[in-house]
């Protein structure tokens, strides 16, 4: 809109006055910013300091108004960019050491809001410019993830040094009385001091949906996804945390927390992604991890345990920390509750009334590197903020002669006053033909009654998913459970060939009759039996250690035109009458492991209509680097043979052709065993 004549006259007088001052030899102070247009209610001088009332939401609204007005000004594009860069430079966190958190929030808000406005106005039509901007943003996110562990390590080191200094001071001055440890509050309180404490480390980055191609979550598996119910079904919020991604060359673990308002999702508008947290030095929150467990209690996201691996897979760490996330203040709180479970991953937990029940999982022995599976129960009282007391052997007493065995990677949920577990995996014994790296897949269902800790085995009926691992599950309002996907491992009798069948079917378990029903594909369409006979079919991807989708066993007419590919380690939820599925991983042939980032939904009122792809796979999901240490690499074989020739003791210090062949075969077997071990460890999580 053009300014009225009065505004034009006032602006002209202002420019004339400034010109006369310069001509008269007055102040020649160089202005850092061009004067804001008079039609905008916000001046640049209003945005130089934080507001006195501390209302950052109002402050961000003023920034948005000014940026929009600049974008609609008739100035050249370079001048507009210069304005924004100058404003961003003012709010760099290094220039505000007294309030780094607020400066970081404003700094990020200006950057992302400017990019969003530019995208809305179509100023980034140049394809090459979009690619450069995308690469820069992805690289900055990768660097933030890589620096998370280092930042947490430096923080712990500083805390240890401060504790040592305090201890030395006490010894010099005599024993000082200990200060009482404040109780950790999981329930929100209304006093202002508590509210300020929750919001002290908030670092919210609000992503607009139109930039979801750049700012959507990266491909991931073995993450957690929980739903926070709202006053209405459309107000439900979905929270995604952590996970991992393997591209054939390096392992990436995530510490970011995303929120997706699936109740507002519509085909006519982009998805409303919001990134709420990512570990960085100075921010309080959990480190990057996968194979952890999370649940919702009274509006708070509770997180426990997990694992982390270095990019080169040489270092491995497991956690036993307990965290609580408060969505209104966007703040993490670590709960210092001693007496909890040991560090583990692949475990599961569920909320039963006001108790947090943790079961199972596995831990790697430090010296041997072997996995130790657990079948123990741990209960945390959310109201009393402490773990239940255990016996001298570190276990809770259960009132059941029969109980589930050790396992990891199972399904667990709470309903009324009981917790339920289904399936899972554990290391198979050699007596069952397990060898060293085979896993035993379970399909039993158990109920744990609280607070008596009494186990009961439940017999199910109907057509169920059977023995498979890596399934996703979620609940319906009437108490029924939905199960999606998973993987079934098929081995030949001599264990020389393995076929991994990845599923994308949906099953319903009714707790009233404990009856299984297949919701999709329709029950009348039968799949071929998953037996070693499948290894003889031409559908398998490779003769050894291959992966294939179970949908390839059904015709397109039966399964529909569109359907998600079979996968494991994904997550699902039910919002707005639809079943939503995101992420996970699968295999394509004997080598390639694909980590997914697509989003699908199914209308539960009409499951026969099939699936709808809301968000397709990104280019990043298709990235794969061939392993240079593959057993089929001829240069590696030659290098291994020459190394064997150099160190092998023989009369002539050289090996014959037959000995070289045996050495290559032995080296090939060792590499196959290592690869099988990596796959087994990944599935058990």
C-alpha positions as semicolon CSV with decimal commas, in nm:
position;residue;x (nm);y (nm);z (nm)
1;X;0,000;0,000;0,000
2;X;0,128;0,350;-0,085
3;X;0,173;0,598;0,204
4;X;-0,066;0,892;0,220
5;X;0,037;1,244;0,134
6;X;0,092;1,344;0,497
7;X;0,336;1,062;0,552
8;X;0,519;1,152;0,229
9;X;0,549;1,513;0,336
10;X;0,679;1,418;0,680
11;X;0,935;1,179;0,531
12;X;1,048;1,449;0,286
13;X;1,095;1,699;0,566
14;X;1,296;1,445;0,763
15;X;1,530;1,383;0,469
16;X;1,563;1,755;0,408
17;X;1,649;1,814;0,772
18;X;1,921;1,550;0,769
19;X;2,065;1,696;0,448
20;X;2,079;2,046;0,598
21;X;2,260;1,912;0,906
22;X;2,525;1,750;0,692
23;X;2,563;2,062;0,478
24;X;2,598;2,277;0,790
25;X;2,885;2,065;0,915
26;X;2,679;1,896;1,183
27;X;2,715;1,540;1,315
28;X;2,834;1,297;1,052
29;X;2,772;0,985;1,253
30;X;2,728;0,692;1,016
31;X;2,394;0,518;1,057
32;X;2,412;0,141;1,092
33;X;2,062;0,096;0,951
34;X;1,854;0,272;0,690
35;X;1,554;0,449;0,847
36;X;1,251;0,227;0,871
37;X;0,963;0,330;0,643
38;X;0,705;0,544;0,818
39;X;0,419;0,308;0,735
40;X;0,566;0,041;0,963
41;X;0,473;0,060;1,332
42;X;0,813;-0,078;1,435
43;X;1,139;0,115;1,423
44;X;1,475;-0,055;1,403
45;X;1,574;0,124;1,722
46;X;1,298;-0,067;1,903
47;X;1,471;-0,395;1,821
48;X;1,820;-0,314;1,950
49;X;1,757;-0,432;2,308
50;X;1,541;-0,690;2,479
51;X;1,200;-0,567;2,599
52;X;1,173;-0,468;2,963
53;X;0,881;-0,706;3,024
54;X;1,075;-1,002;2,876
55;X;0,792;-1,092;2,635
56;X;0,991;-1,258;2,356
57;X;0,677;-1,364;2,167
58;X;0,573;-1,001;2,126
59;X;0,929;-0,908;2,036
60;X;0,937;-1,175;1,763
61;X;0,604;-1,045;1,628
62;X;0,760;-0,699;1,593
63;X;1,058;-0,849;1,409
64;X;0,825;-1,036;1,175
65;X;0,632;-0,715;1,099
66;X;0,950;-0,524;1,016
67;X;1,090;-0,803;0,799
68;X;0,765;-0,825;0,604
69;X;0,767;-0,450;0,544
70;X;1,127;-0,457;0,425
71;X;1,045;-0,741;0,189
72;X;0,760;-0,540;0,032
73;X;0,969;-0,225;-0,004
74;X;1,078;-0,109;-0,350
75;X;1,447;-0,125;-0,259
76;X;1,680;-0,348;-0,461
77;X;1,719;-0,703;-0,341
78;X;2,080;-0,649;-0,236
79;X;1,977;-0,360;-0,012
80;X;1,709;-0,577;0,150
81;X;1,963;-0,850;0,216
82;X;2,198;-0,596;0,372
83;X;1,928;-0,479;0,611
84;X;1,857;-0,834;0,727
85;X;2,227;-0,921;0,765
86;X;2,282;-0,613;0,980
87;X;1,987;-0,703;1,201
88;X;2,112;-1,061;1,237
89;X;2,459;-0,936;1,330
90;X;2,316;-0,724;1,613
91;X;2,163;-1,033;1,777
92;X;2,457;-1,266;1,743
93;X;2,488;-1,459;2,076
94;X;2,852;-1,352;2,115
95;X;2,740;-0,990;2,143
96;X;2,501;-1,068;2,430
97;X;2,701;-1,264;2,688
98;X;2,460;-1,164;2,966
99;X;2,161;-1,332;2,802
100;X;2,293;-1,589;2,555
101;X;1,976;-1,801;2,548
102;X;1,743;-1,516;2,451
103;X;1,991;-1,386;2,195
104;X;2,024;-1,732;2,043
105;X;1,648;-1,764;2,013
106;X;1,612;-1,421;1,847
107;X;1,915;-1,487;1,622
108;X;1,764;-1,812;1,496
109;X;1,418;-1,660;1,462
110;X;1,543;-1,375;1,239
111;X;1,735;-1,618;1,016
112;X;1,448;-1,863;0,967
113;X;1,179;-1,595;0,939
114;X;1,376;-1,414;0,670
115;X;1,419;-1,738;0,476
116;X;1,048;-1,815;0,508
117;X;0,945;-1,469;0,386
118;X;1,186;-1,493;0,094
119;X;1,037;-1,828;-0,002
120;X;0,682;-1,686;0,021
121;X;0,763;-1,398;-0,211
122;X;0,927;-1,624;-0,465
123;X;1,268;-1,457;-0,435
124;X;1,448;-1,793;-0,428
125;X;1,343;-1,913;-0,769
126;X;1,695;-1,976;-0,876
127;X;1,741;-2,352;-0,841
128;X;2,112;-2,331;-0,777
129;X;2,063;-2,077;-0,499
130;X;1,812;-2,306;-0,330
131;X;2,057;-2,596;-0,345
132;X;2,333;-2,387;-0,190
133;X;2,105;-2,264;0,089
134;X;1,987;-2,619;0,154
135;X;2,339;-2,757;0,171
136;X;2,449;-2,483;0,411
137;X;2,157;-2,543;0,646
138;X;2,205;-2,920;0,646
139;X;2,576;-2,879;0,708
140;X;2,513;-2,647;1,003
141;X;2,270;-2,899;1,152
142;X;2,523;-3,179;1,106
143;X;2,792;-2,973;1,281
144;X;2,554;-2,902;1,569
145;X;2,486;-3,274;1,609
146;X;2,857;-3,356;1,596
147;X;2,942;-3,093;1,857
148;X;2,670;-3,207;2,097
149;X;2,873;-3,487;2,254
150;X;3,182;-3,270;2,282
151;X;2,983;-2,993;2,448
152;X;2,830;-3,229;2,703
153;X;3,172;-3,372;2,774
154;X;3,319;-3,029;2,841
155;X;3,026;-2,942;3,065
156;X;3,075;-3,257;3,274
157;X;3,447;-3,187;3,299
158;X;3,380;-2,834;3,424
159;X;3,135;-2,965;3,682
160;X;3,389;-3,218;3,810
161;X;3,656;-2,951;3,840
162;X;3,417;-2,722;4,028
163;X;3,327;-3,007;4,264
164;X;3,695;-3,079;4,331
165;X;3,762;-2,712;4,403
166;X;3,467;-2,697;4,642
167;X;3,585;-3,011;4,819
168;X;3,936;-2,871;4,856
169;X;3,794;-2,550;5,003
170;X;3,592;-2,746;5,260
171;X;3,900;-2,935;5,372
172;X;4,091;-2,610;5,418
173;X;3,818;-2,434;5,618
174;X;3,683;-2,735;5,801
175;X;3,382;-2,948;5,736
176;X;3,092;-2,731;5,626
177;X;2,729;-2,836;5,666
178;X;2,577;-2,992;5,359
179;X;2,304;-2,806;5,181
180;X;1,978;-2,994;5,143
181;X;1,918;-3,127;4,792
182;X;1,605;-2,967;4,647
183;X;1,334;-3,205;4,537
184;X;1,288;-3,242;4,164
185;X;0,941;-3,125;4,063
186;X;0,778;-3,305;3,775
187;X;0,442;-3,139;3,828
188;X;0,401;-2,784;3,698
189;X;0,367;-2,512;3,965
190;X;0,220;-2,166;3,928
191;X;0,479;-1,961;4,118
192;X;0,690;-1,725;3,909
193;X;1,026;-1,857;4,031
194;X;0,948;-2,207;3,906
195;X;0,824;-2,073;3,574
196;X;1,147;-1,879;3,525
197;X;1,350;-2,189;3,606
198;X;1,165;-2,397;3,345
199;X;1,212;-2,136;3,076
200;X;1,577;-2,054;3,144
201;X;1,716;-2,286;2,878
202;X;1,438;-2,269;2,623
203;X;1,563;-2,265;2,264
204;X;1,264;-2,296;2,035
205;X;1,310;-2,286;1,660
206;X;0,974;-2,264;1,483
207;X;0,987;-2,403;1,132
208;X;0,736;-2,300;0,872
209;X;0,582;-2,576;0,664
210;X;0,677;-2,426;0,331
211;X;1,043;-2,496;0,404
212;X;0,978;-2,855;0,515
213;X;1,191;-2,987;0,229
214;X;1,493;-2,843;0,409
215;X;1,389;-2,845;0,774
216;X;1,202;-3,175;0,800
217;X;1,353;-3,442;1,029
218;X;1,638;-3,636;0,876
219;X;1,599;-4,007;0,796
220;X;1,596;-4,205;1,120
221;X;1,512;-4,533;1,287
222;X;1,506;-4,660;1,648
223;X;1,365;-4,327;1,767
224;X;1,058;-4,263;1,985
225;X;0,730;-4,093;1,901
226;X;0,463;-4,011;2,161
227;X;0,136;-3,822;2,139
228;X;0,020;-3,550;2,378
229;X;-0,360;-3,540;2,369
230;X;-0,536;-3,202;2,353
231;X;-0,877;-3,071;2,447
232;X;-0,992;-3,178;2,100
233;X;-0,857;-3,441;1,868
234;X;-0,720;-3,180;1,627
235;X;-0,513;-3,032;1,912
236;X;-0,309;-3,351;1,958
237;X;0,067;-3,301;1,925
238;X;0,319;-3,562;1,815
239;X;0,675;-3,551;1,957
240;X;0,971;-3,723;1,786
241;X;1,305;-3,757;1,966
242;X;1,642;-3,906;1,880
243;X;1,712;-4,197;1,651
244;X;1,995;-4,304;1,423
245;X;2,090;-4,318;1,056
246;X;2,348;-4,529;0,874
247;X;2,452;-4,440;0,519
248;X;2,700;-4,721;0,461
249;X;3,000;-4,515;0,572
250;X;2,916;-4,351;0,905
251;X;2,668;-4,366;1,191
252;X;2,468;-4,056;1,282
253;X;2,278;-4,025;1,610
254;X;2,027;-3,749;1,678
255;X;1,945;-3,539;1,982
256;X;1,676;-3,325;1,822
257;X;1,316;-3,306;1,938
258;X;1,052;-3,234;1,674
259;X;0,685;-3,153;1,719
260;X;0,433;-3,221;1,446
261;X;0,070;-3,109;1,474
262;X;-0,081;-3,394;1,276
263;X;-0,432;-3,285;1,369
264;X;-0,375;-2,977;1,151
265;X;-0,227;-3,171;0,858
266;X;-0,413;-3,127;0,530
267;X;-0,318;-3,209;0,169
268;X;-0,370;-2,844;0,068
269;X;-0,102;-2,707;0,303
270;X;0,247;-2,817;0,408
271;X;0,317;-3,006;0,728
272;X;0,367;-2,788;1,040
273;X;0,709;-2,916;1,155
274;X;0,867;-2,751;1,459
275;X;1,210;-2,829;1,599
276;X;1,207;-2,769;1,974
277;X;1,552;-2,884;2,084
278;X;1,891;-3,004;1,967
279;X;2,184;-3,069;2,201
280;X;2,444;-2,792;2,201
281;X;2,697;-2,651;2,451
282;X;2,517;-2,449;2,716
283;X;2,175;-2,605;2,658
284;X;2,037;-2,839;2,920
285;X;1,898;-3,159;2,774
286;X;1,969;-3,521;2,678
287;X;2,254;-3,618;2,448
288;X;2,219;-3,780;2,108
289;X;2,092;-4,139;2,134
290;X;1,874;-4,413;1,989
291;X;1,700;-4,729;2,118
292;X;1,575;-4,532;2,420
293;X;1,224;-4,525;2,568
294;X;0,980;-4,241;2,626
295;X;0,624;-4,190;2,751
296;X;0,378;-3,911;2,840
297;X;0,275;-3,839;3,200
298;X;0,045;-3,546;3,282
299;X;0,158;-3,342;2,984
300;X;0,529;-3,415;3,032
301;X;0,751;-3,622;2,805
302;X;0,958;-3,868;3,012
303;X;1,272;-4,022;2,858
304;X;1,506;-4,292;2,988
305;X;1,821;-4,473;2,866
306;X;1,940;-4,540;2,513
307;X;2,270;-4,582;2,331
308;X;2,518;-4,384;2,121
309;X;2,787;-4,492;1,874
310;X;3,064;-4,281;1,725
311;X;3,049;-4,220;1,347
312;X;3,325;-4,477;1,289
313;X;3,153;-4,731;1,522
314;X;3,465;-4,763;1,739
315;X;3,312;-4,612;2,052
316;X;2,987;-4,718;2,213
317;X;2,800;-4,580;2,512
318;X;2,473;-4,660;2,690
319;X;2,273;-4,434;2,920
320;X;2,066;-4,466;3,238
321;X;1,965;-4,102;3,279
322;X;1,605;-3,990;3,332
323;X;1,476;-3,669;3,170
324;X;1,146;-3,479;3,171
325;X;1,044;-3,232;2,898
326;X;0,788;-2,959;2,963
327;X;0,621;-2,856;2,631
328;X;0,476;-2,518;2,746
329;X;0,817;-2,385;2,853
330;X;1,013;-2,601;2,605
331;X;1,260;-2,704;2,875
332;X;1,436;-3,025;2,975
333;X;1,487;-3,125;3,339
334;X;1,718;-3,408;3,443
335;X;1,567;-3,608;3,728
336;X;1,837;-3,709;3,981
337;X;1,678;-4,028;4,115
338;X;1,932;-4,285;4,240
339;X;1,857;-4,654;4,255
340;X;1,727;-4,688;3,901
341;X;1,810;-4,940;3,628
342;X;2,161;-4,979;3,496
343;X;2,261;-4,828;3,161
344;X;2,081;-5,010;2,881
345;X;1,912;-4,981;2,542
346;X;1,641;-5,173;2,360
347;X;1,425;-5,156;2,674
348;X;1,067;-5,034;2,688
349;X;0,860;-4,843;2,941
350;X;0,495;-4,751;2,997
351;X;0,290;-4,525;3,222
352;X;0,051;-4,710;3,456
353;X;-0,147;-4,455;3,659
354;X;0,132;-4,254;3,832
355;X;0,404;-4,519;3,791
356;X;0,669;-4,540;3,524
357;X;0,737;-4,909;3,456
358;X;1,064;-5,006;3,282
359;X;1,130;-5,361;3,161
360;X;1,401;-5,553;2,976
361;X;1,667;-5,425;2,738
362;X;2,029;-5,522;2,694
363;X;2,375;-5,393;2,784
364;X;2,711;-5,463;2,626
365;X;2,986;-5,600;2,846
366;X;3,286;-5,370;2,845
367;X;3,557;-5,632;2,810
368;X;3,397;-5,896;2,592
369;X;3,156;-5,675;2,396
370;X;2,883;-5,939;2,425
371;X;2,522;-5,839;2,483
372;X;2,363;-5,917;2,818
373;X;1,984;-5,927;2,810
374;X;1,763;-5,825;3,102
375;X;1,422;-5,942;3,222
376;X;1,397;-5,719;3,528
377;X;1,123;-5,474;3,628
378;X;1,187;-5,122;3,759
379;X;0,916;-4,886;3,882
380;X;0,952;-4,509;3,923
381;X;0,691;-4,319;4,124
382;X;0,624;-3,994;3,937
383;X;0,452;-3,837;4,239
384;X;0,719;-3,932;4,494
385;X;1,001;-3,887;4,238
386;X;1,193;-4,199;4,335
387;X;1,249;-4,558;4,223
388;X;1,094;-4,842;4,419
389;X;1,325;-5,010;4,667
390;X;1,487;-5,336;4,557
391;X;1,629;-5,642;4,725
392;X;1,998;-5,693;4,795
393;X;2,032;-5,853;4,452
394;X;1,900;-5,536;4,289
395;X;1,562;-5,678;4,183
396;X;1,198;-5,615;4,267
397;X;1,003;-5,902;4,421
398;X;0,733;-6,035;4,189
399;X;0,440;-6,248;4,306
400;X;0,444;-6,489;4,012
401;X;0,600;-6,832;3,970
402;X;0,602;-6,774;3,592
403;X;0,729;-6,459;3,428
404;X;0,857;-6,346;3,088
405;X;1,219;-6,412;3,007
406;X;1,493;-6,173;2,911
407;X;1,430;-5,974;2,595
408;X;1,477;-5,644;2,409
409;X;1,304;-5,462;2,126
410;X;0,954;-5,571;2,233
411;X;0,625;-5,377;2,247
412;X;0,504;-5,239;2,580
413;X;0,203;-5,029;2,682
414;X;-0,006;-4,947;2,986
415;X;-0,384;-4,977;3,030
416;X;-0,586;-4,921;3,347
417;X;-0,377;-5,071;3,631
418;X;-0,163;-5,308;3,422
419;X;0,132;-5,305;3,186
420;X;0,154;-5,535;2,883
421;X;0,451;-5,662;2,683
422;X;0,446;-5,845;2,351
423;X;0,719;-6,019;2,154
424;X;1,082;-5,907;2,147
425;X;1,418;-6,068;2,074
426;X;1,699;-6,226;2,269
427;X;2,015;-6,413;2,190
428;X;1,939;-6,770;2,087
429;X;2,125;-7,046;2,264
430;X;2,348;-7,281;2,068
431;X;2,118;-7,567;2,162
432;X;1,850;-7,403;1,948
433;X;2,090;-7,358;1,659
434;X;2,154;-6,996;1,748
435;X;2,529;-6,983;1,703
436;X;2,695;-6,664;1,818
437;X;2,494;-6,399;1,634
438;X;2,146;-6,544;1,582
439;X;1,847;-6,394;1,762
440;X;1,543;-6,573;1,897
441;X;1,225;-6,385;1,806
442;X;0,936;-6,410;2,054
443;X;0,560;-6,375;2,007
444;X;0,423;-6,417;2,362
445;X;0,195;-6,173;2,545
446;X;0,221;-6,094;2,918
447;X;0,034;-5,874;3,166
448;X;0,193;-5,713;3,475
449;X;-0,063;-5,611;3,740
450;X;0,027;-5,308;3,949
451;X;0,113;-5,250;4,225
452;X;0,141;-5,621;4,314
453;X;0,390;-5,692;4,033
454;X;0,207;-6,010;3,939
455;X;0,280;-6,158;3,593
456;X;0,014;-6,340;3,389
457;X;0,066;-6,500;3,048
458;X;-0,216;-6,433;2,801
459;X;-0,318;-6,667;2,521
460;X;-0,423;-6,492;2,203
461;X;-0,648;-6,604;1,918
462;X;-0,687;-6,529;1,549
463;X;-0,439;-6,433;1,280
464;X;-0,157;-6,235;1,440
465;X;0,174;-6,098;1,313
466;X;0,366;-6,402;1,436
467;X;0,732;-6,401;1,533
468;X;0,882;-6,079;1,403
469;X;1,091;-5,797;1,547
470;X;1,099;-5,418;1,513
471;X;0,722;-5,360;1,508
472;X;0,558;-5,024;1,577
473;X;0,240;-5,002;1,784
474;X;-0,005;-4,748;1,920
475;X;-0,338;-4,744;2,102
476;X;-0,697;-4,661;2,014
477;X;-0,938;-4,485;2,248
478;X;-1,140;-4,803;2,304
479;X;-0,833;-4,986;2,439
480;X;-0,744;-5,181;2,124
481;X;-0,384;-5,183;1,998
482;X;-0,260;-5,136;1,642
483;X;0,064;-5,303;1,528
484;X;0,251;-5,213;1,210
485;X;0,547;-5,352;1,015
486;X;0,846;-5,541;1,152
487;X;1,090;-5,790;1,001
488;X;1,098;-6,170;0,981
489;X;1,432;-6,346;0,942
490;X;1,427;-6,666;0,736
491;X;1,731;-6,893;0,752
492;X;1,821;-7,193;0,544
493;X;1,869;-7,525;0,730
494;X;2,247;-7,491;0,707
495;X;2,234;-7,123;0,819
496;X;2,428;-7,031;0,504
497;X;2,150;-6,818;0,355
498;X;1,929;-6,557;0,519
499;X;1,630;-6,366;0,381
500;X;1,492;-6,069;0,575
501;X;1,125;-6,004;0,494
502;X;1,013;-5,652;0,587
503;X;0,642;-5,604;0,655
504;X;0,398;-5,315;0,611
505;X;0,077;-5,481;0,731
506;X;-0,150;-5,360;1,010
507;X;-0,296;-5,580;1,287
508;X;-0,548;-5,503;1,562
509;X;-0,546;-5,670;1,906
510;X;-0,876;-5,659;2,100
511;X;-0,813;-5,674;2,480
512;X;-1,168;-5,792;2,549
513;X;-1,123;-6,125;2,373
514;X;-0,745;-6,110;2,302
515;X;-0,815;-6,176;1,936
516;X;-0,592;-6,070;1,647
517;X;-0,738;-5,925;1,325
518;X;-0,548;-5,813;1,018
519;X;-0,672;-5,469;0,919
520;X;-0,457;-5,427;0,606
521;X;-0,409;-5,593;0,360
522;X;-0,755;-5,737;0,376
523;X;-0,775;-6,069;0,563
524;X;-0,895;-6,261;0,257
525;X;-0,560;-6,214;0,083
526;X;-0,318;-6,477;0,205
527;X;0,057;-6,436;0,206
528;X;0,285;-6,726;0,117
529;X;0,411;-6,900;0,431
530;X;0,731;-6,743;0,560
531;X;0,942;-7,057;0,553
532;X;1,283;-7,150;0,408
533;X;1,098;-7,238;0,086
534;X;1,091;-6,866;0,011
535;X;1,467;-6,881;-0,040
536;X;1,405;-7,081;-0,356
537;X;1,172;-6,820;-0,508
538;X;1,302;-6,561;-0,758
539;X;1,179;-6,277;-0,535
540;X;1,480;-6,281;-0,310
541;X;1,722;-5,997;-0,372
542;X;2,049;-6,187;-0,337
543;X;2,175;-6,537;-0,261
544;X;2,308;-6,439;0,081
545;X;2,196;-6,191;0,348
546;X;1,931;-6,016;0,140
547;X;1,626;-5,808;0,225
548;X;1,288;-5,794;0,050
549;X;0,953;-5,628;0,117
550;X;0,662;-5,857;0,197
551;X;0,444;-5,646;-0,034
552;X;0,630;-5,796;-0,330
553;X;0,453;-6,123;-0,246
554;X;0,111;-5,962;-0,309
555;X;-0,016;-5,831;-0,642
556;X;-0,079;-5,459;-0,686
557;X;-0,452;-5,523;-0,731
558;X;-0,467;-5,678;-0,384
559;X;-0,255;-5,429;-0,193
560;X;-0,352;-5,111;-0,382
561;X;-0,158;-4,872;-0,599
562;X;0,024;-4,698;-0,312
563;X;0,157;-4,850;0,006
564;X;0,456;-4,788;0,233
565;X;0,747;-5,020;0,181
566;X;0,806;-5,282;0,449
567;X;1,016;-5,155;0,738
568;X;1,129;-5,204;1,095
569;X;1,214;-4,967;1,385
570;X;0,953;-4,712;1,273
571;X;0,687;-4,545;1,487
572;X;0,314;-4,492;1,443
573;X;0,028;-4,306;1,610
574;X;-0,346;-4,245;1,564
575;X;-0,461;-3,883;1,528
576;X;-0,769;-3,746;1,356
577;X;-0,906;-4,091;1,274
578;X;-0,593;-4,179;1,072
579;X;-0,304;-4,415;1,136
580;X;0,024;-4,228;1,079
581;X;0,359;-4,401;1,014
582;X;0,697;-4,227;0,990
583;X;1,057;-4,336;0,929
584;X;1,219;-4,669;1,006
585;X;1,469;-4,874;0,807
586;X;1,481;-5,165;0,564
587;X;1,721;-5,345;0,333
588;X;1,757;-5,340;-0,044
589;X;1,958;-5,643;-0,146
590;X;2,248;-5,795;0,043
591;X;2,433;-5,474;0,128
592;X;2,222;-5,160;0,114
593;X;2,039;-5,052;0,428
594;X;1,788;-4,773;0,372
595;X;1,690;-4,537;0,653
596;X;1,352;-4,380;0,575
597;X;1,193;-4,040;0,636
598;X;0,858;-4,073;0,457
599;X;0,519;-4,016;0,623
600;X;0,210;-4,224;0,543
601;X;-0,145;-4,229;0,671
602;X;-0,446;-4,461;0,649
603;X;-0,807;-4,371;0,717
604;X;-0,913;-4,620;0,986
605;X;-1,279;-4,571;0,896
606;X;-1,209;-4,703;0,544
607;X;-0,894;-4,919;0,565
608;X;-0,982;-5,084;0,236
609;X;-0,900;-4,757;0,059
610;X;-0,535;-4,815;0,141
611;X;-0,258;-4,568;0,215
612;X;-0,186;-4,206;0,130
613;X;0,171;-4,074;0,107
614;X;0,175;-3,740;0,289
615;X;0,552;-3,686;0,269
616;X;0,771;-3,876;0,025
617;X;1,128;-3,991;0,070
618;X;1,393;-3,720;0,059
619;X;1,712;-3,735;-0,144
620;X;1,902;-3,790;0,178
621;X;1,720;-4,117;0,241
622;X;1,860;-4,257;-0,085
623;X;2,222;-4,172;0,000
624;X;2,438;-4,481;0,035
625;X;2,815;-4,526;0,029
626;X;2,944;-4,870;-0,058
627;X;3,152;-5,031;0,216
628;X;3,517;-5,028;0,111
629;X;3,574;-5,332;0,329
630;X;3,321;-5,547;0,147
631;X;3,405;-5,908;0,119
632;X;3,359;-5,888;-0,258
633;X;3,616;-5,613;-0,308
634;X;3,903;-5,751;-0,511
635;X;4,160;-5,486;-0,403
636;X;4,089;-5,562;-0,037
637;X;4,128;-5,933;-0,099
638;X;4,459;-5,877;-0,270
639;X;4,573;-5,651;0,011
640;X;4,471;-5,908;0,271
641;X;4,652;-6,182;0,084
642;X;4,971;-5,980;0,056
643;X;4,955;-5,903;0,430
644;X;4,918;-6,271;0,505
645;X;5,215;-6,347;0,283
646;X;5,426;-6,095;0,470
647;X;5,367;-6,237;0,817
648;X;5,289;-6,603;0,756
649;X;5,566;-6,832;0,891
650;X;5,685;-7,066;0,618
651;X;6,008;-7,216;0,504
652;X;6,044;-6,978;0,208
653;X;5,862;-6,686;0,380
654;X;5,605;-6,708;0,100
655;X;5,268;-6,879;0,066
656;X;5,167;-7,109;-0,210
657;X;4,863;-7,032;-0,425
658;X;4,656;-7,286;-0,232
659;X;4,751;-7,127;0,101
660;X;4,670;-6,782;-0,035
661;X;4,327;-6,906;-0,140
662;X;4,260;-7,051;0,205
663;X;4,367;-6,720;0,362
664;X;4,127;-6,525;0,141
665;X;3,842;-6,763;0,226
666;X;3,916;-6,727;0,598
667;X;3,925;-6,349;0,572
668;X;3,596;-6,351;0,382
669;X;3,430;-6,562;0,652
670;X;3,550;-6,325;0,923
671;X;3,405;-6,024;0,741
672;X;3,074;-6,204;0,690
673;X;3,063;-6,286;1,061
674;X;3,131;-5,923;1,152
675;X;2,857;-5,804;0,920
676;X;2,610;-6,056;1,063
677;X;2,699;-5,939;1,413
678;X;2,633;-5,574;1,324
679;X;2,294;-5,664;1,179
680;X;2,200;-5,871;1,484
681;X;2,294;-5,593;1,725
682;X;2,087;-5,345;1,525
683;X;1,778;-5,567;1,523
684;X;1,786;-5,642;1,893
685;X;1,740;-5,273;1,973
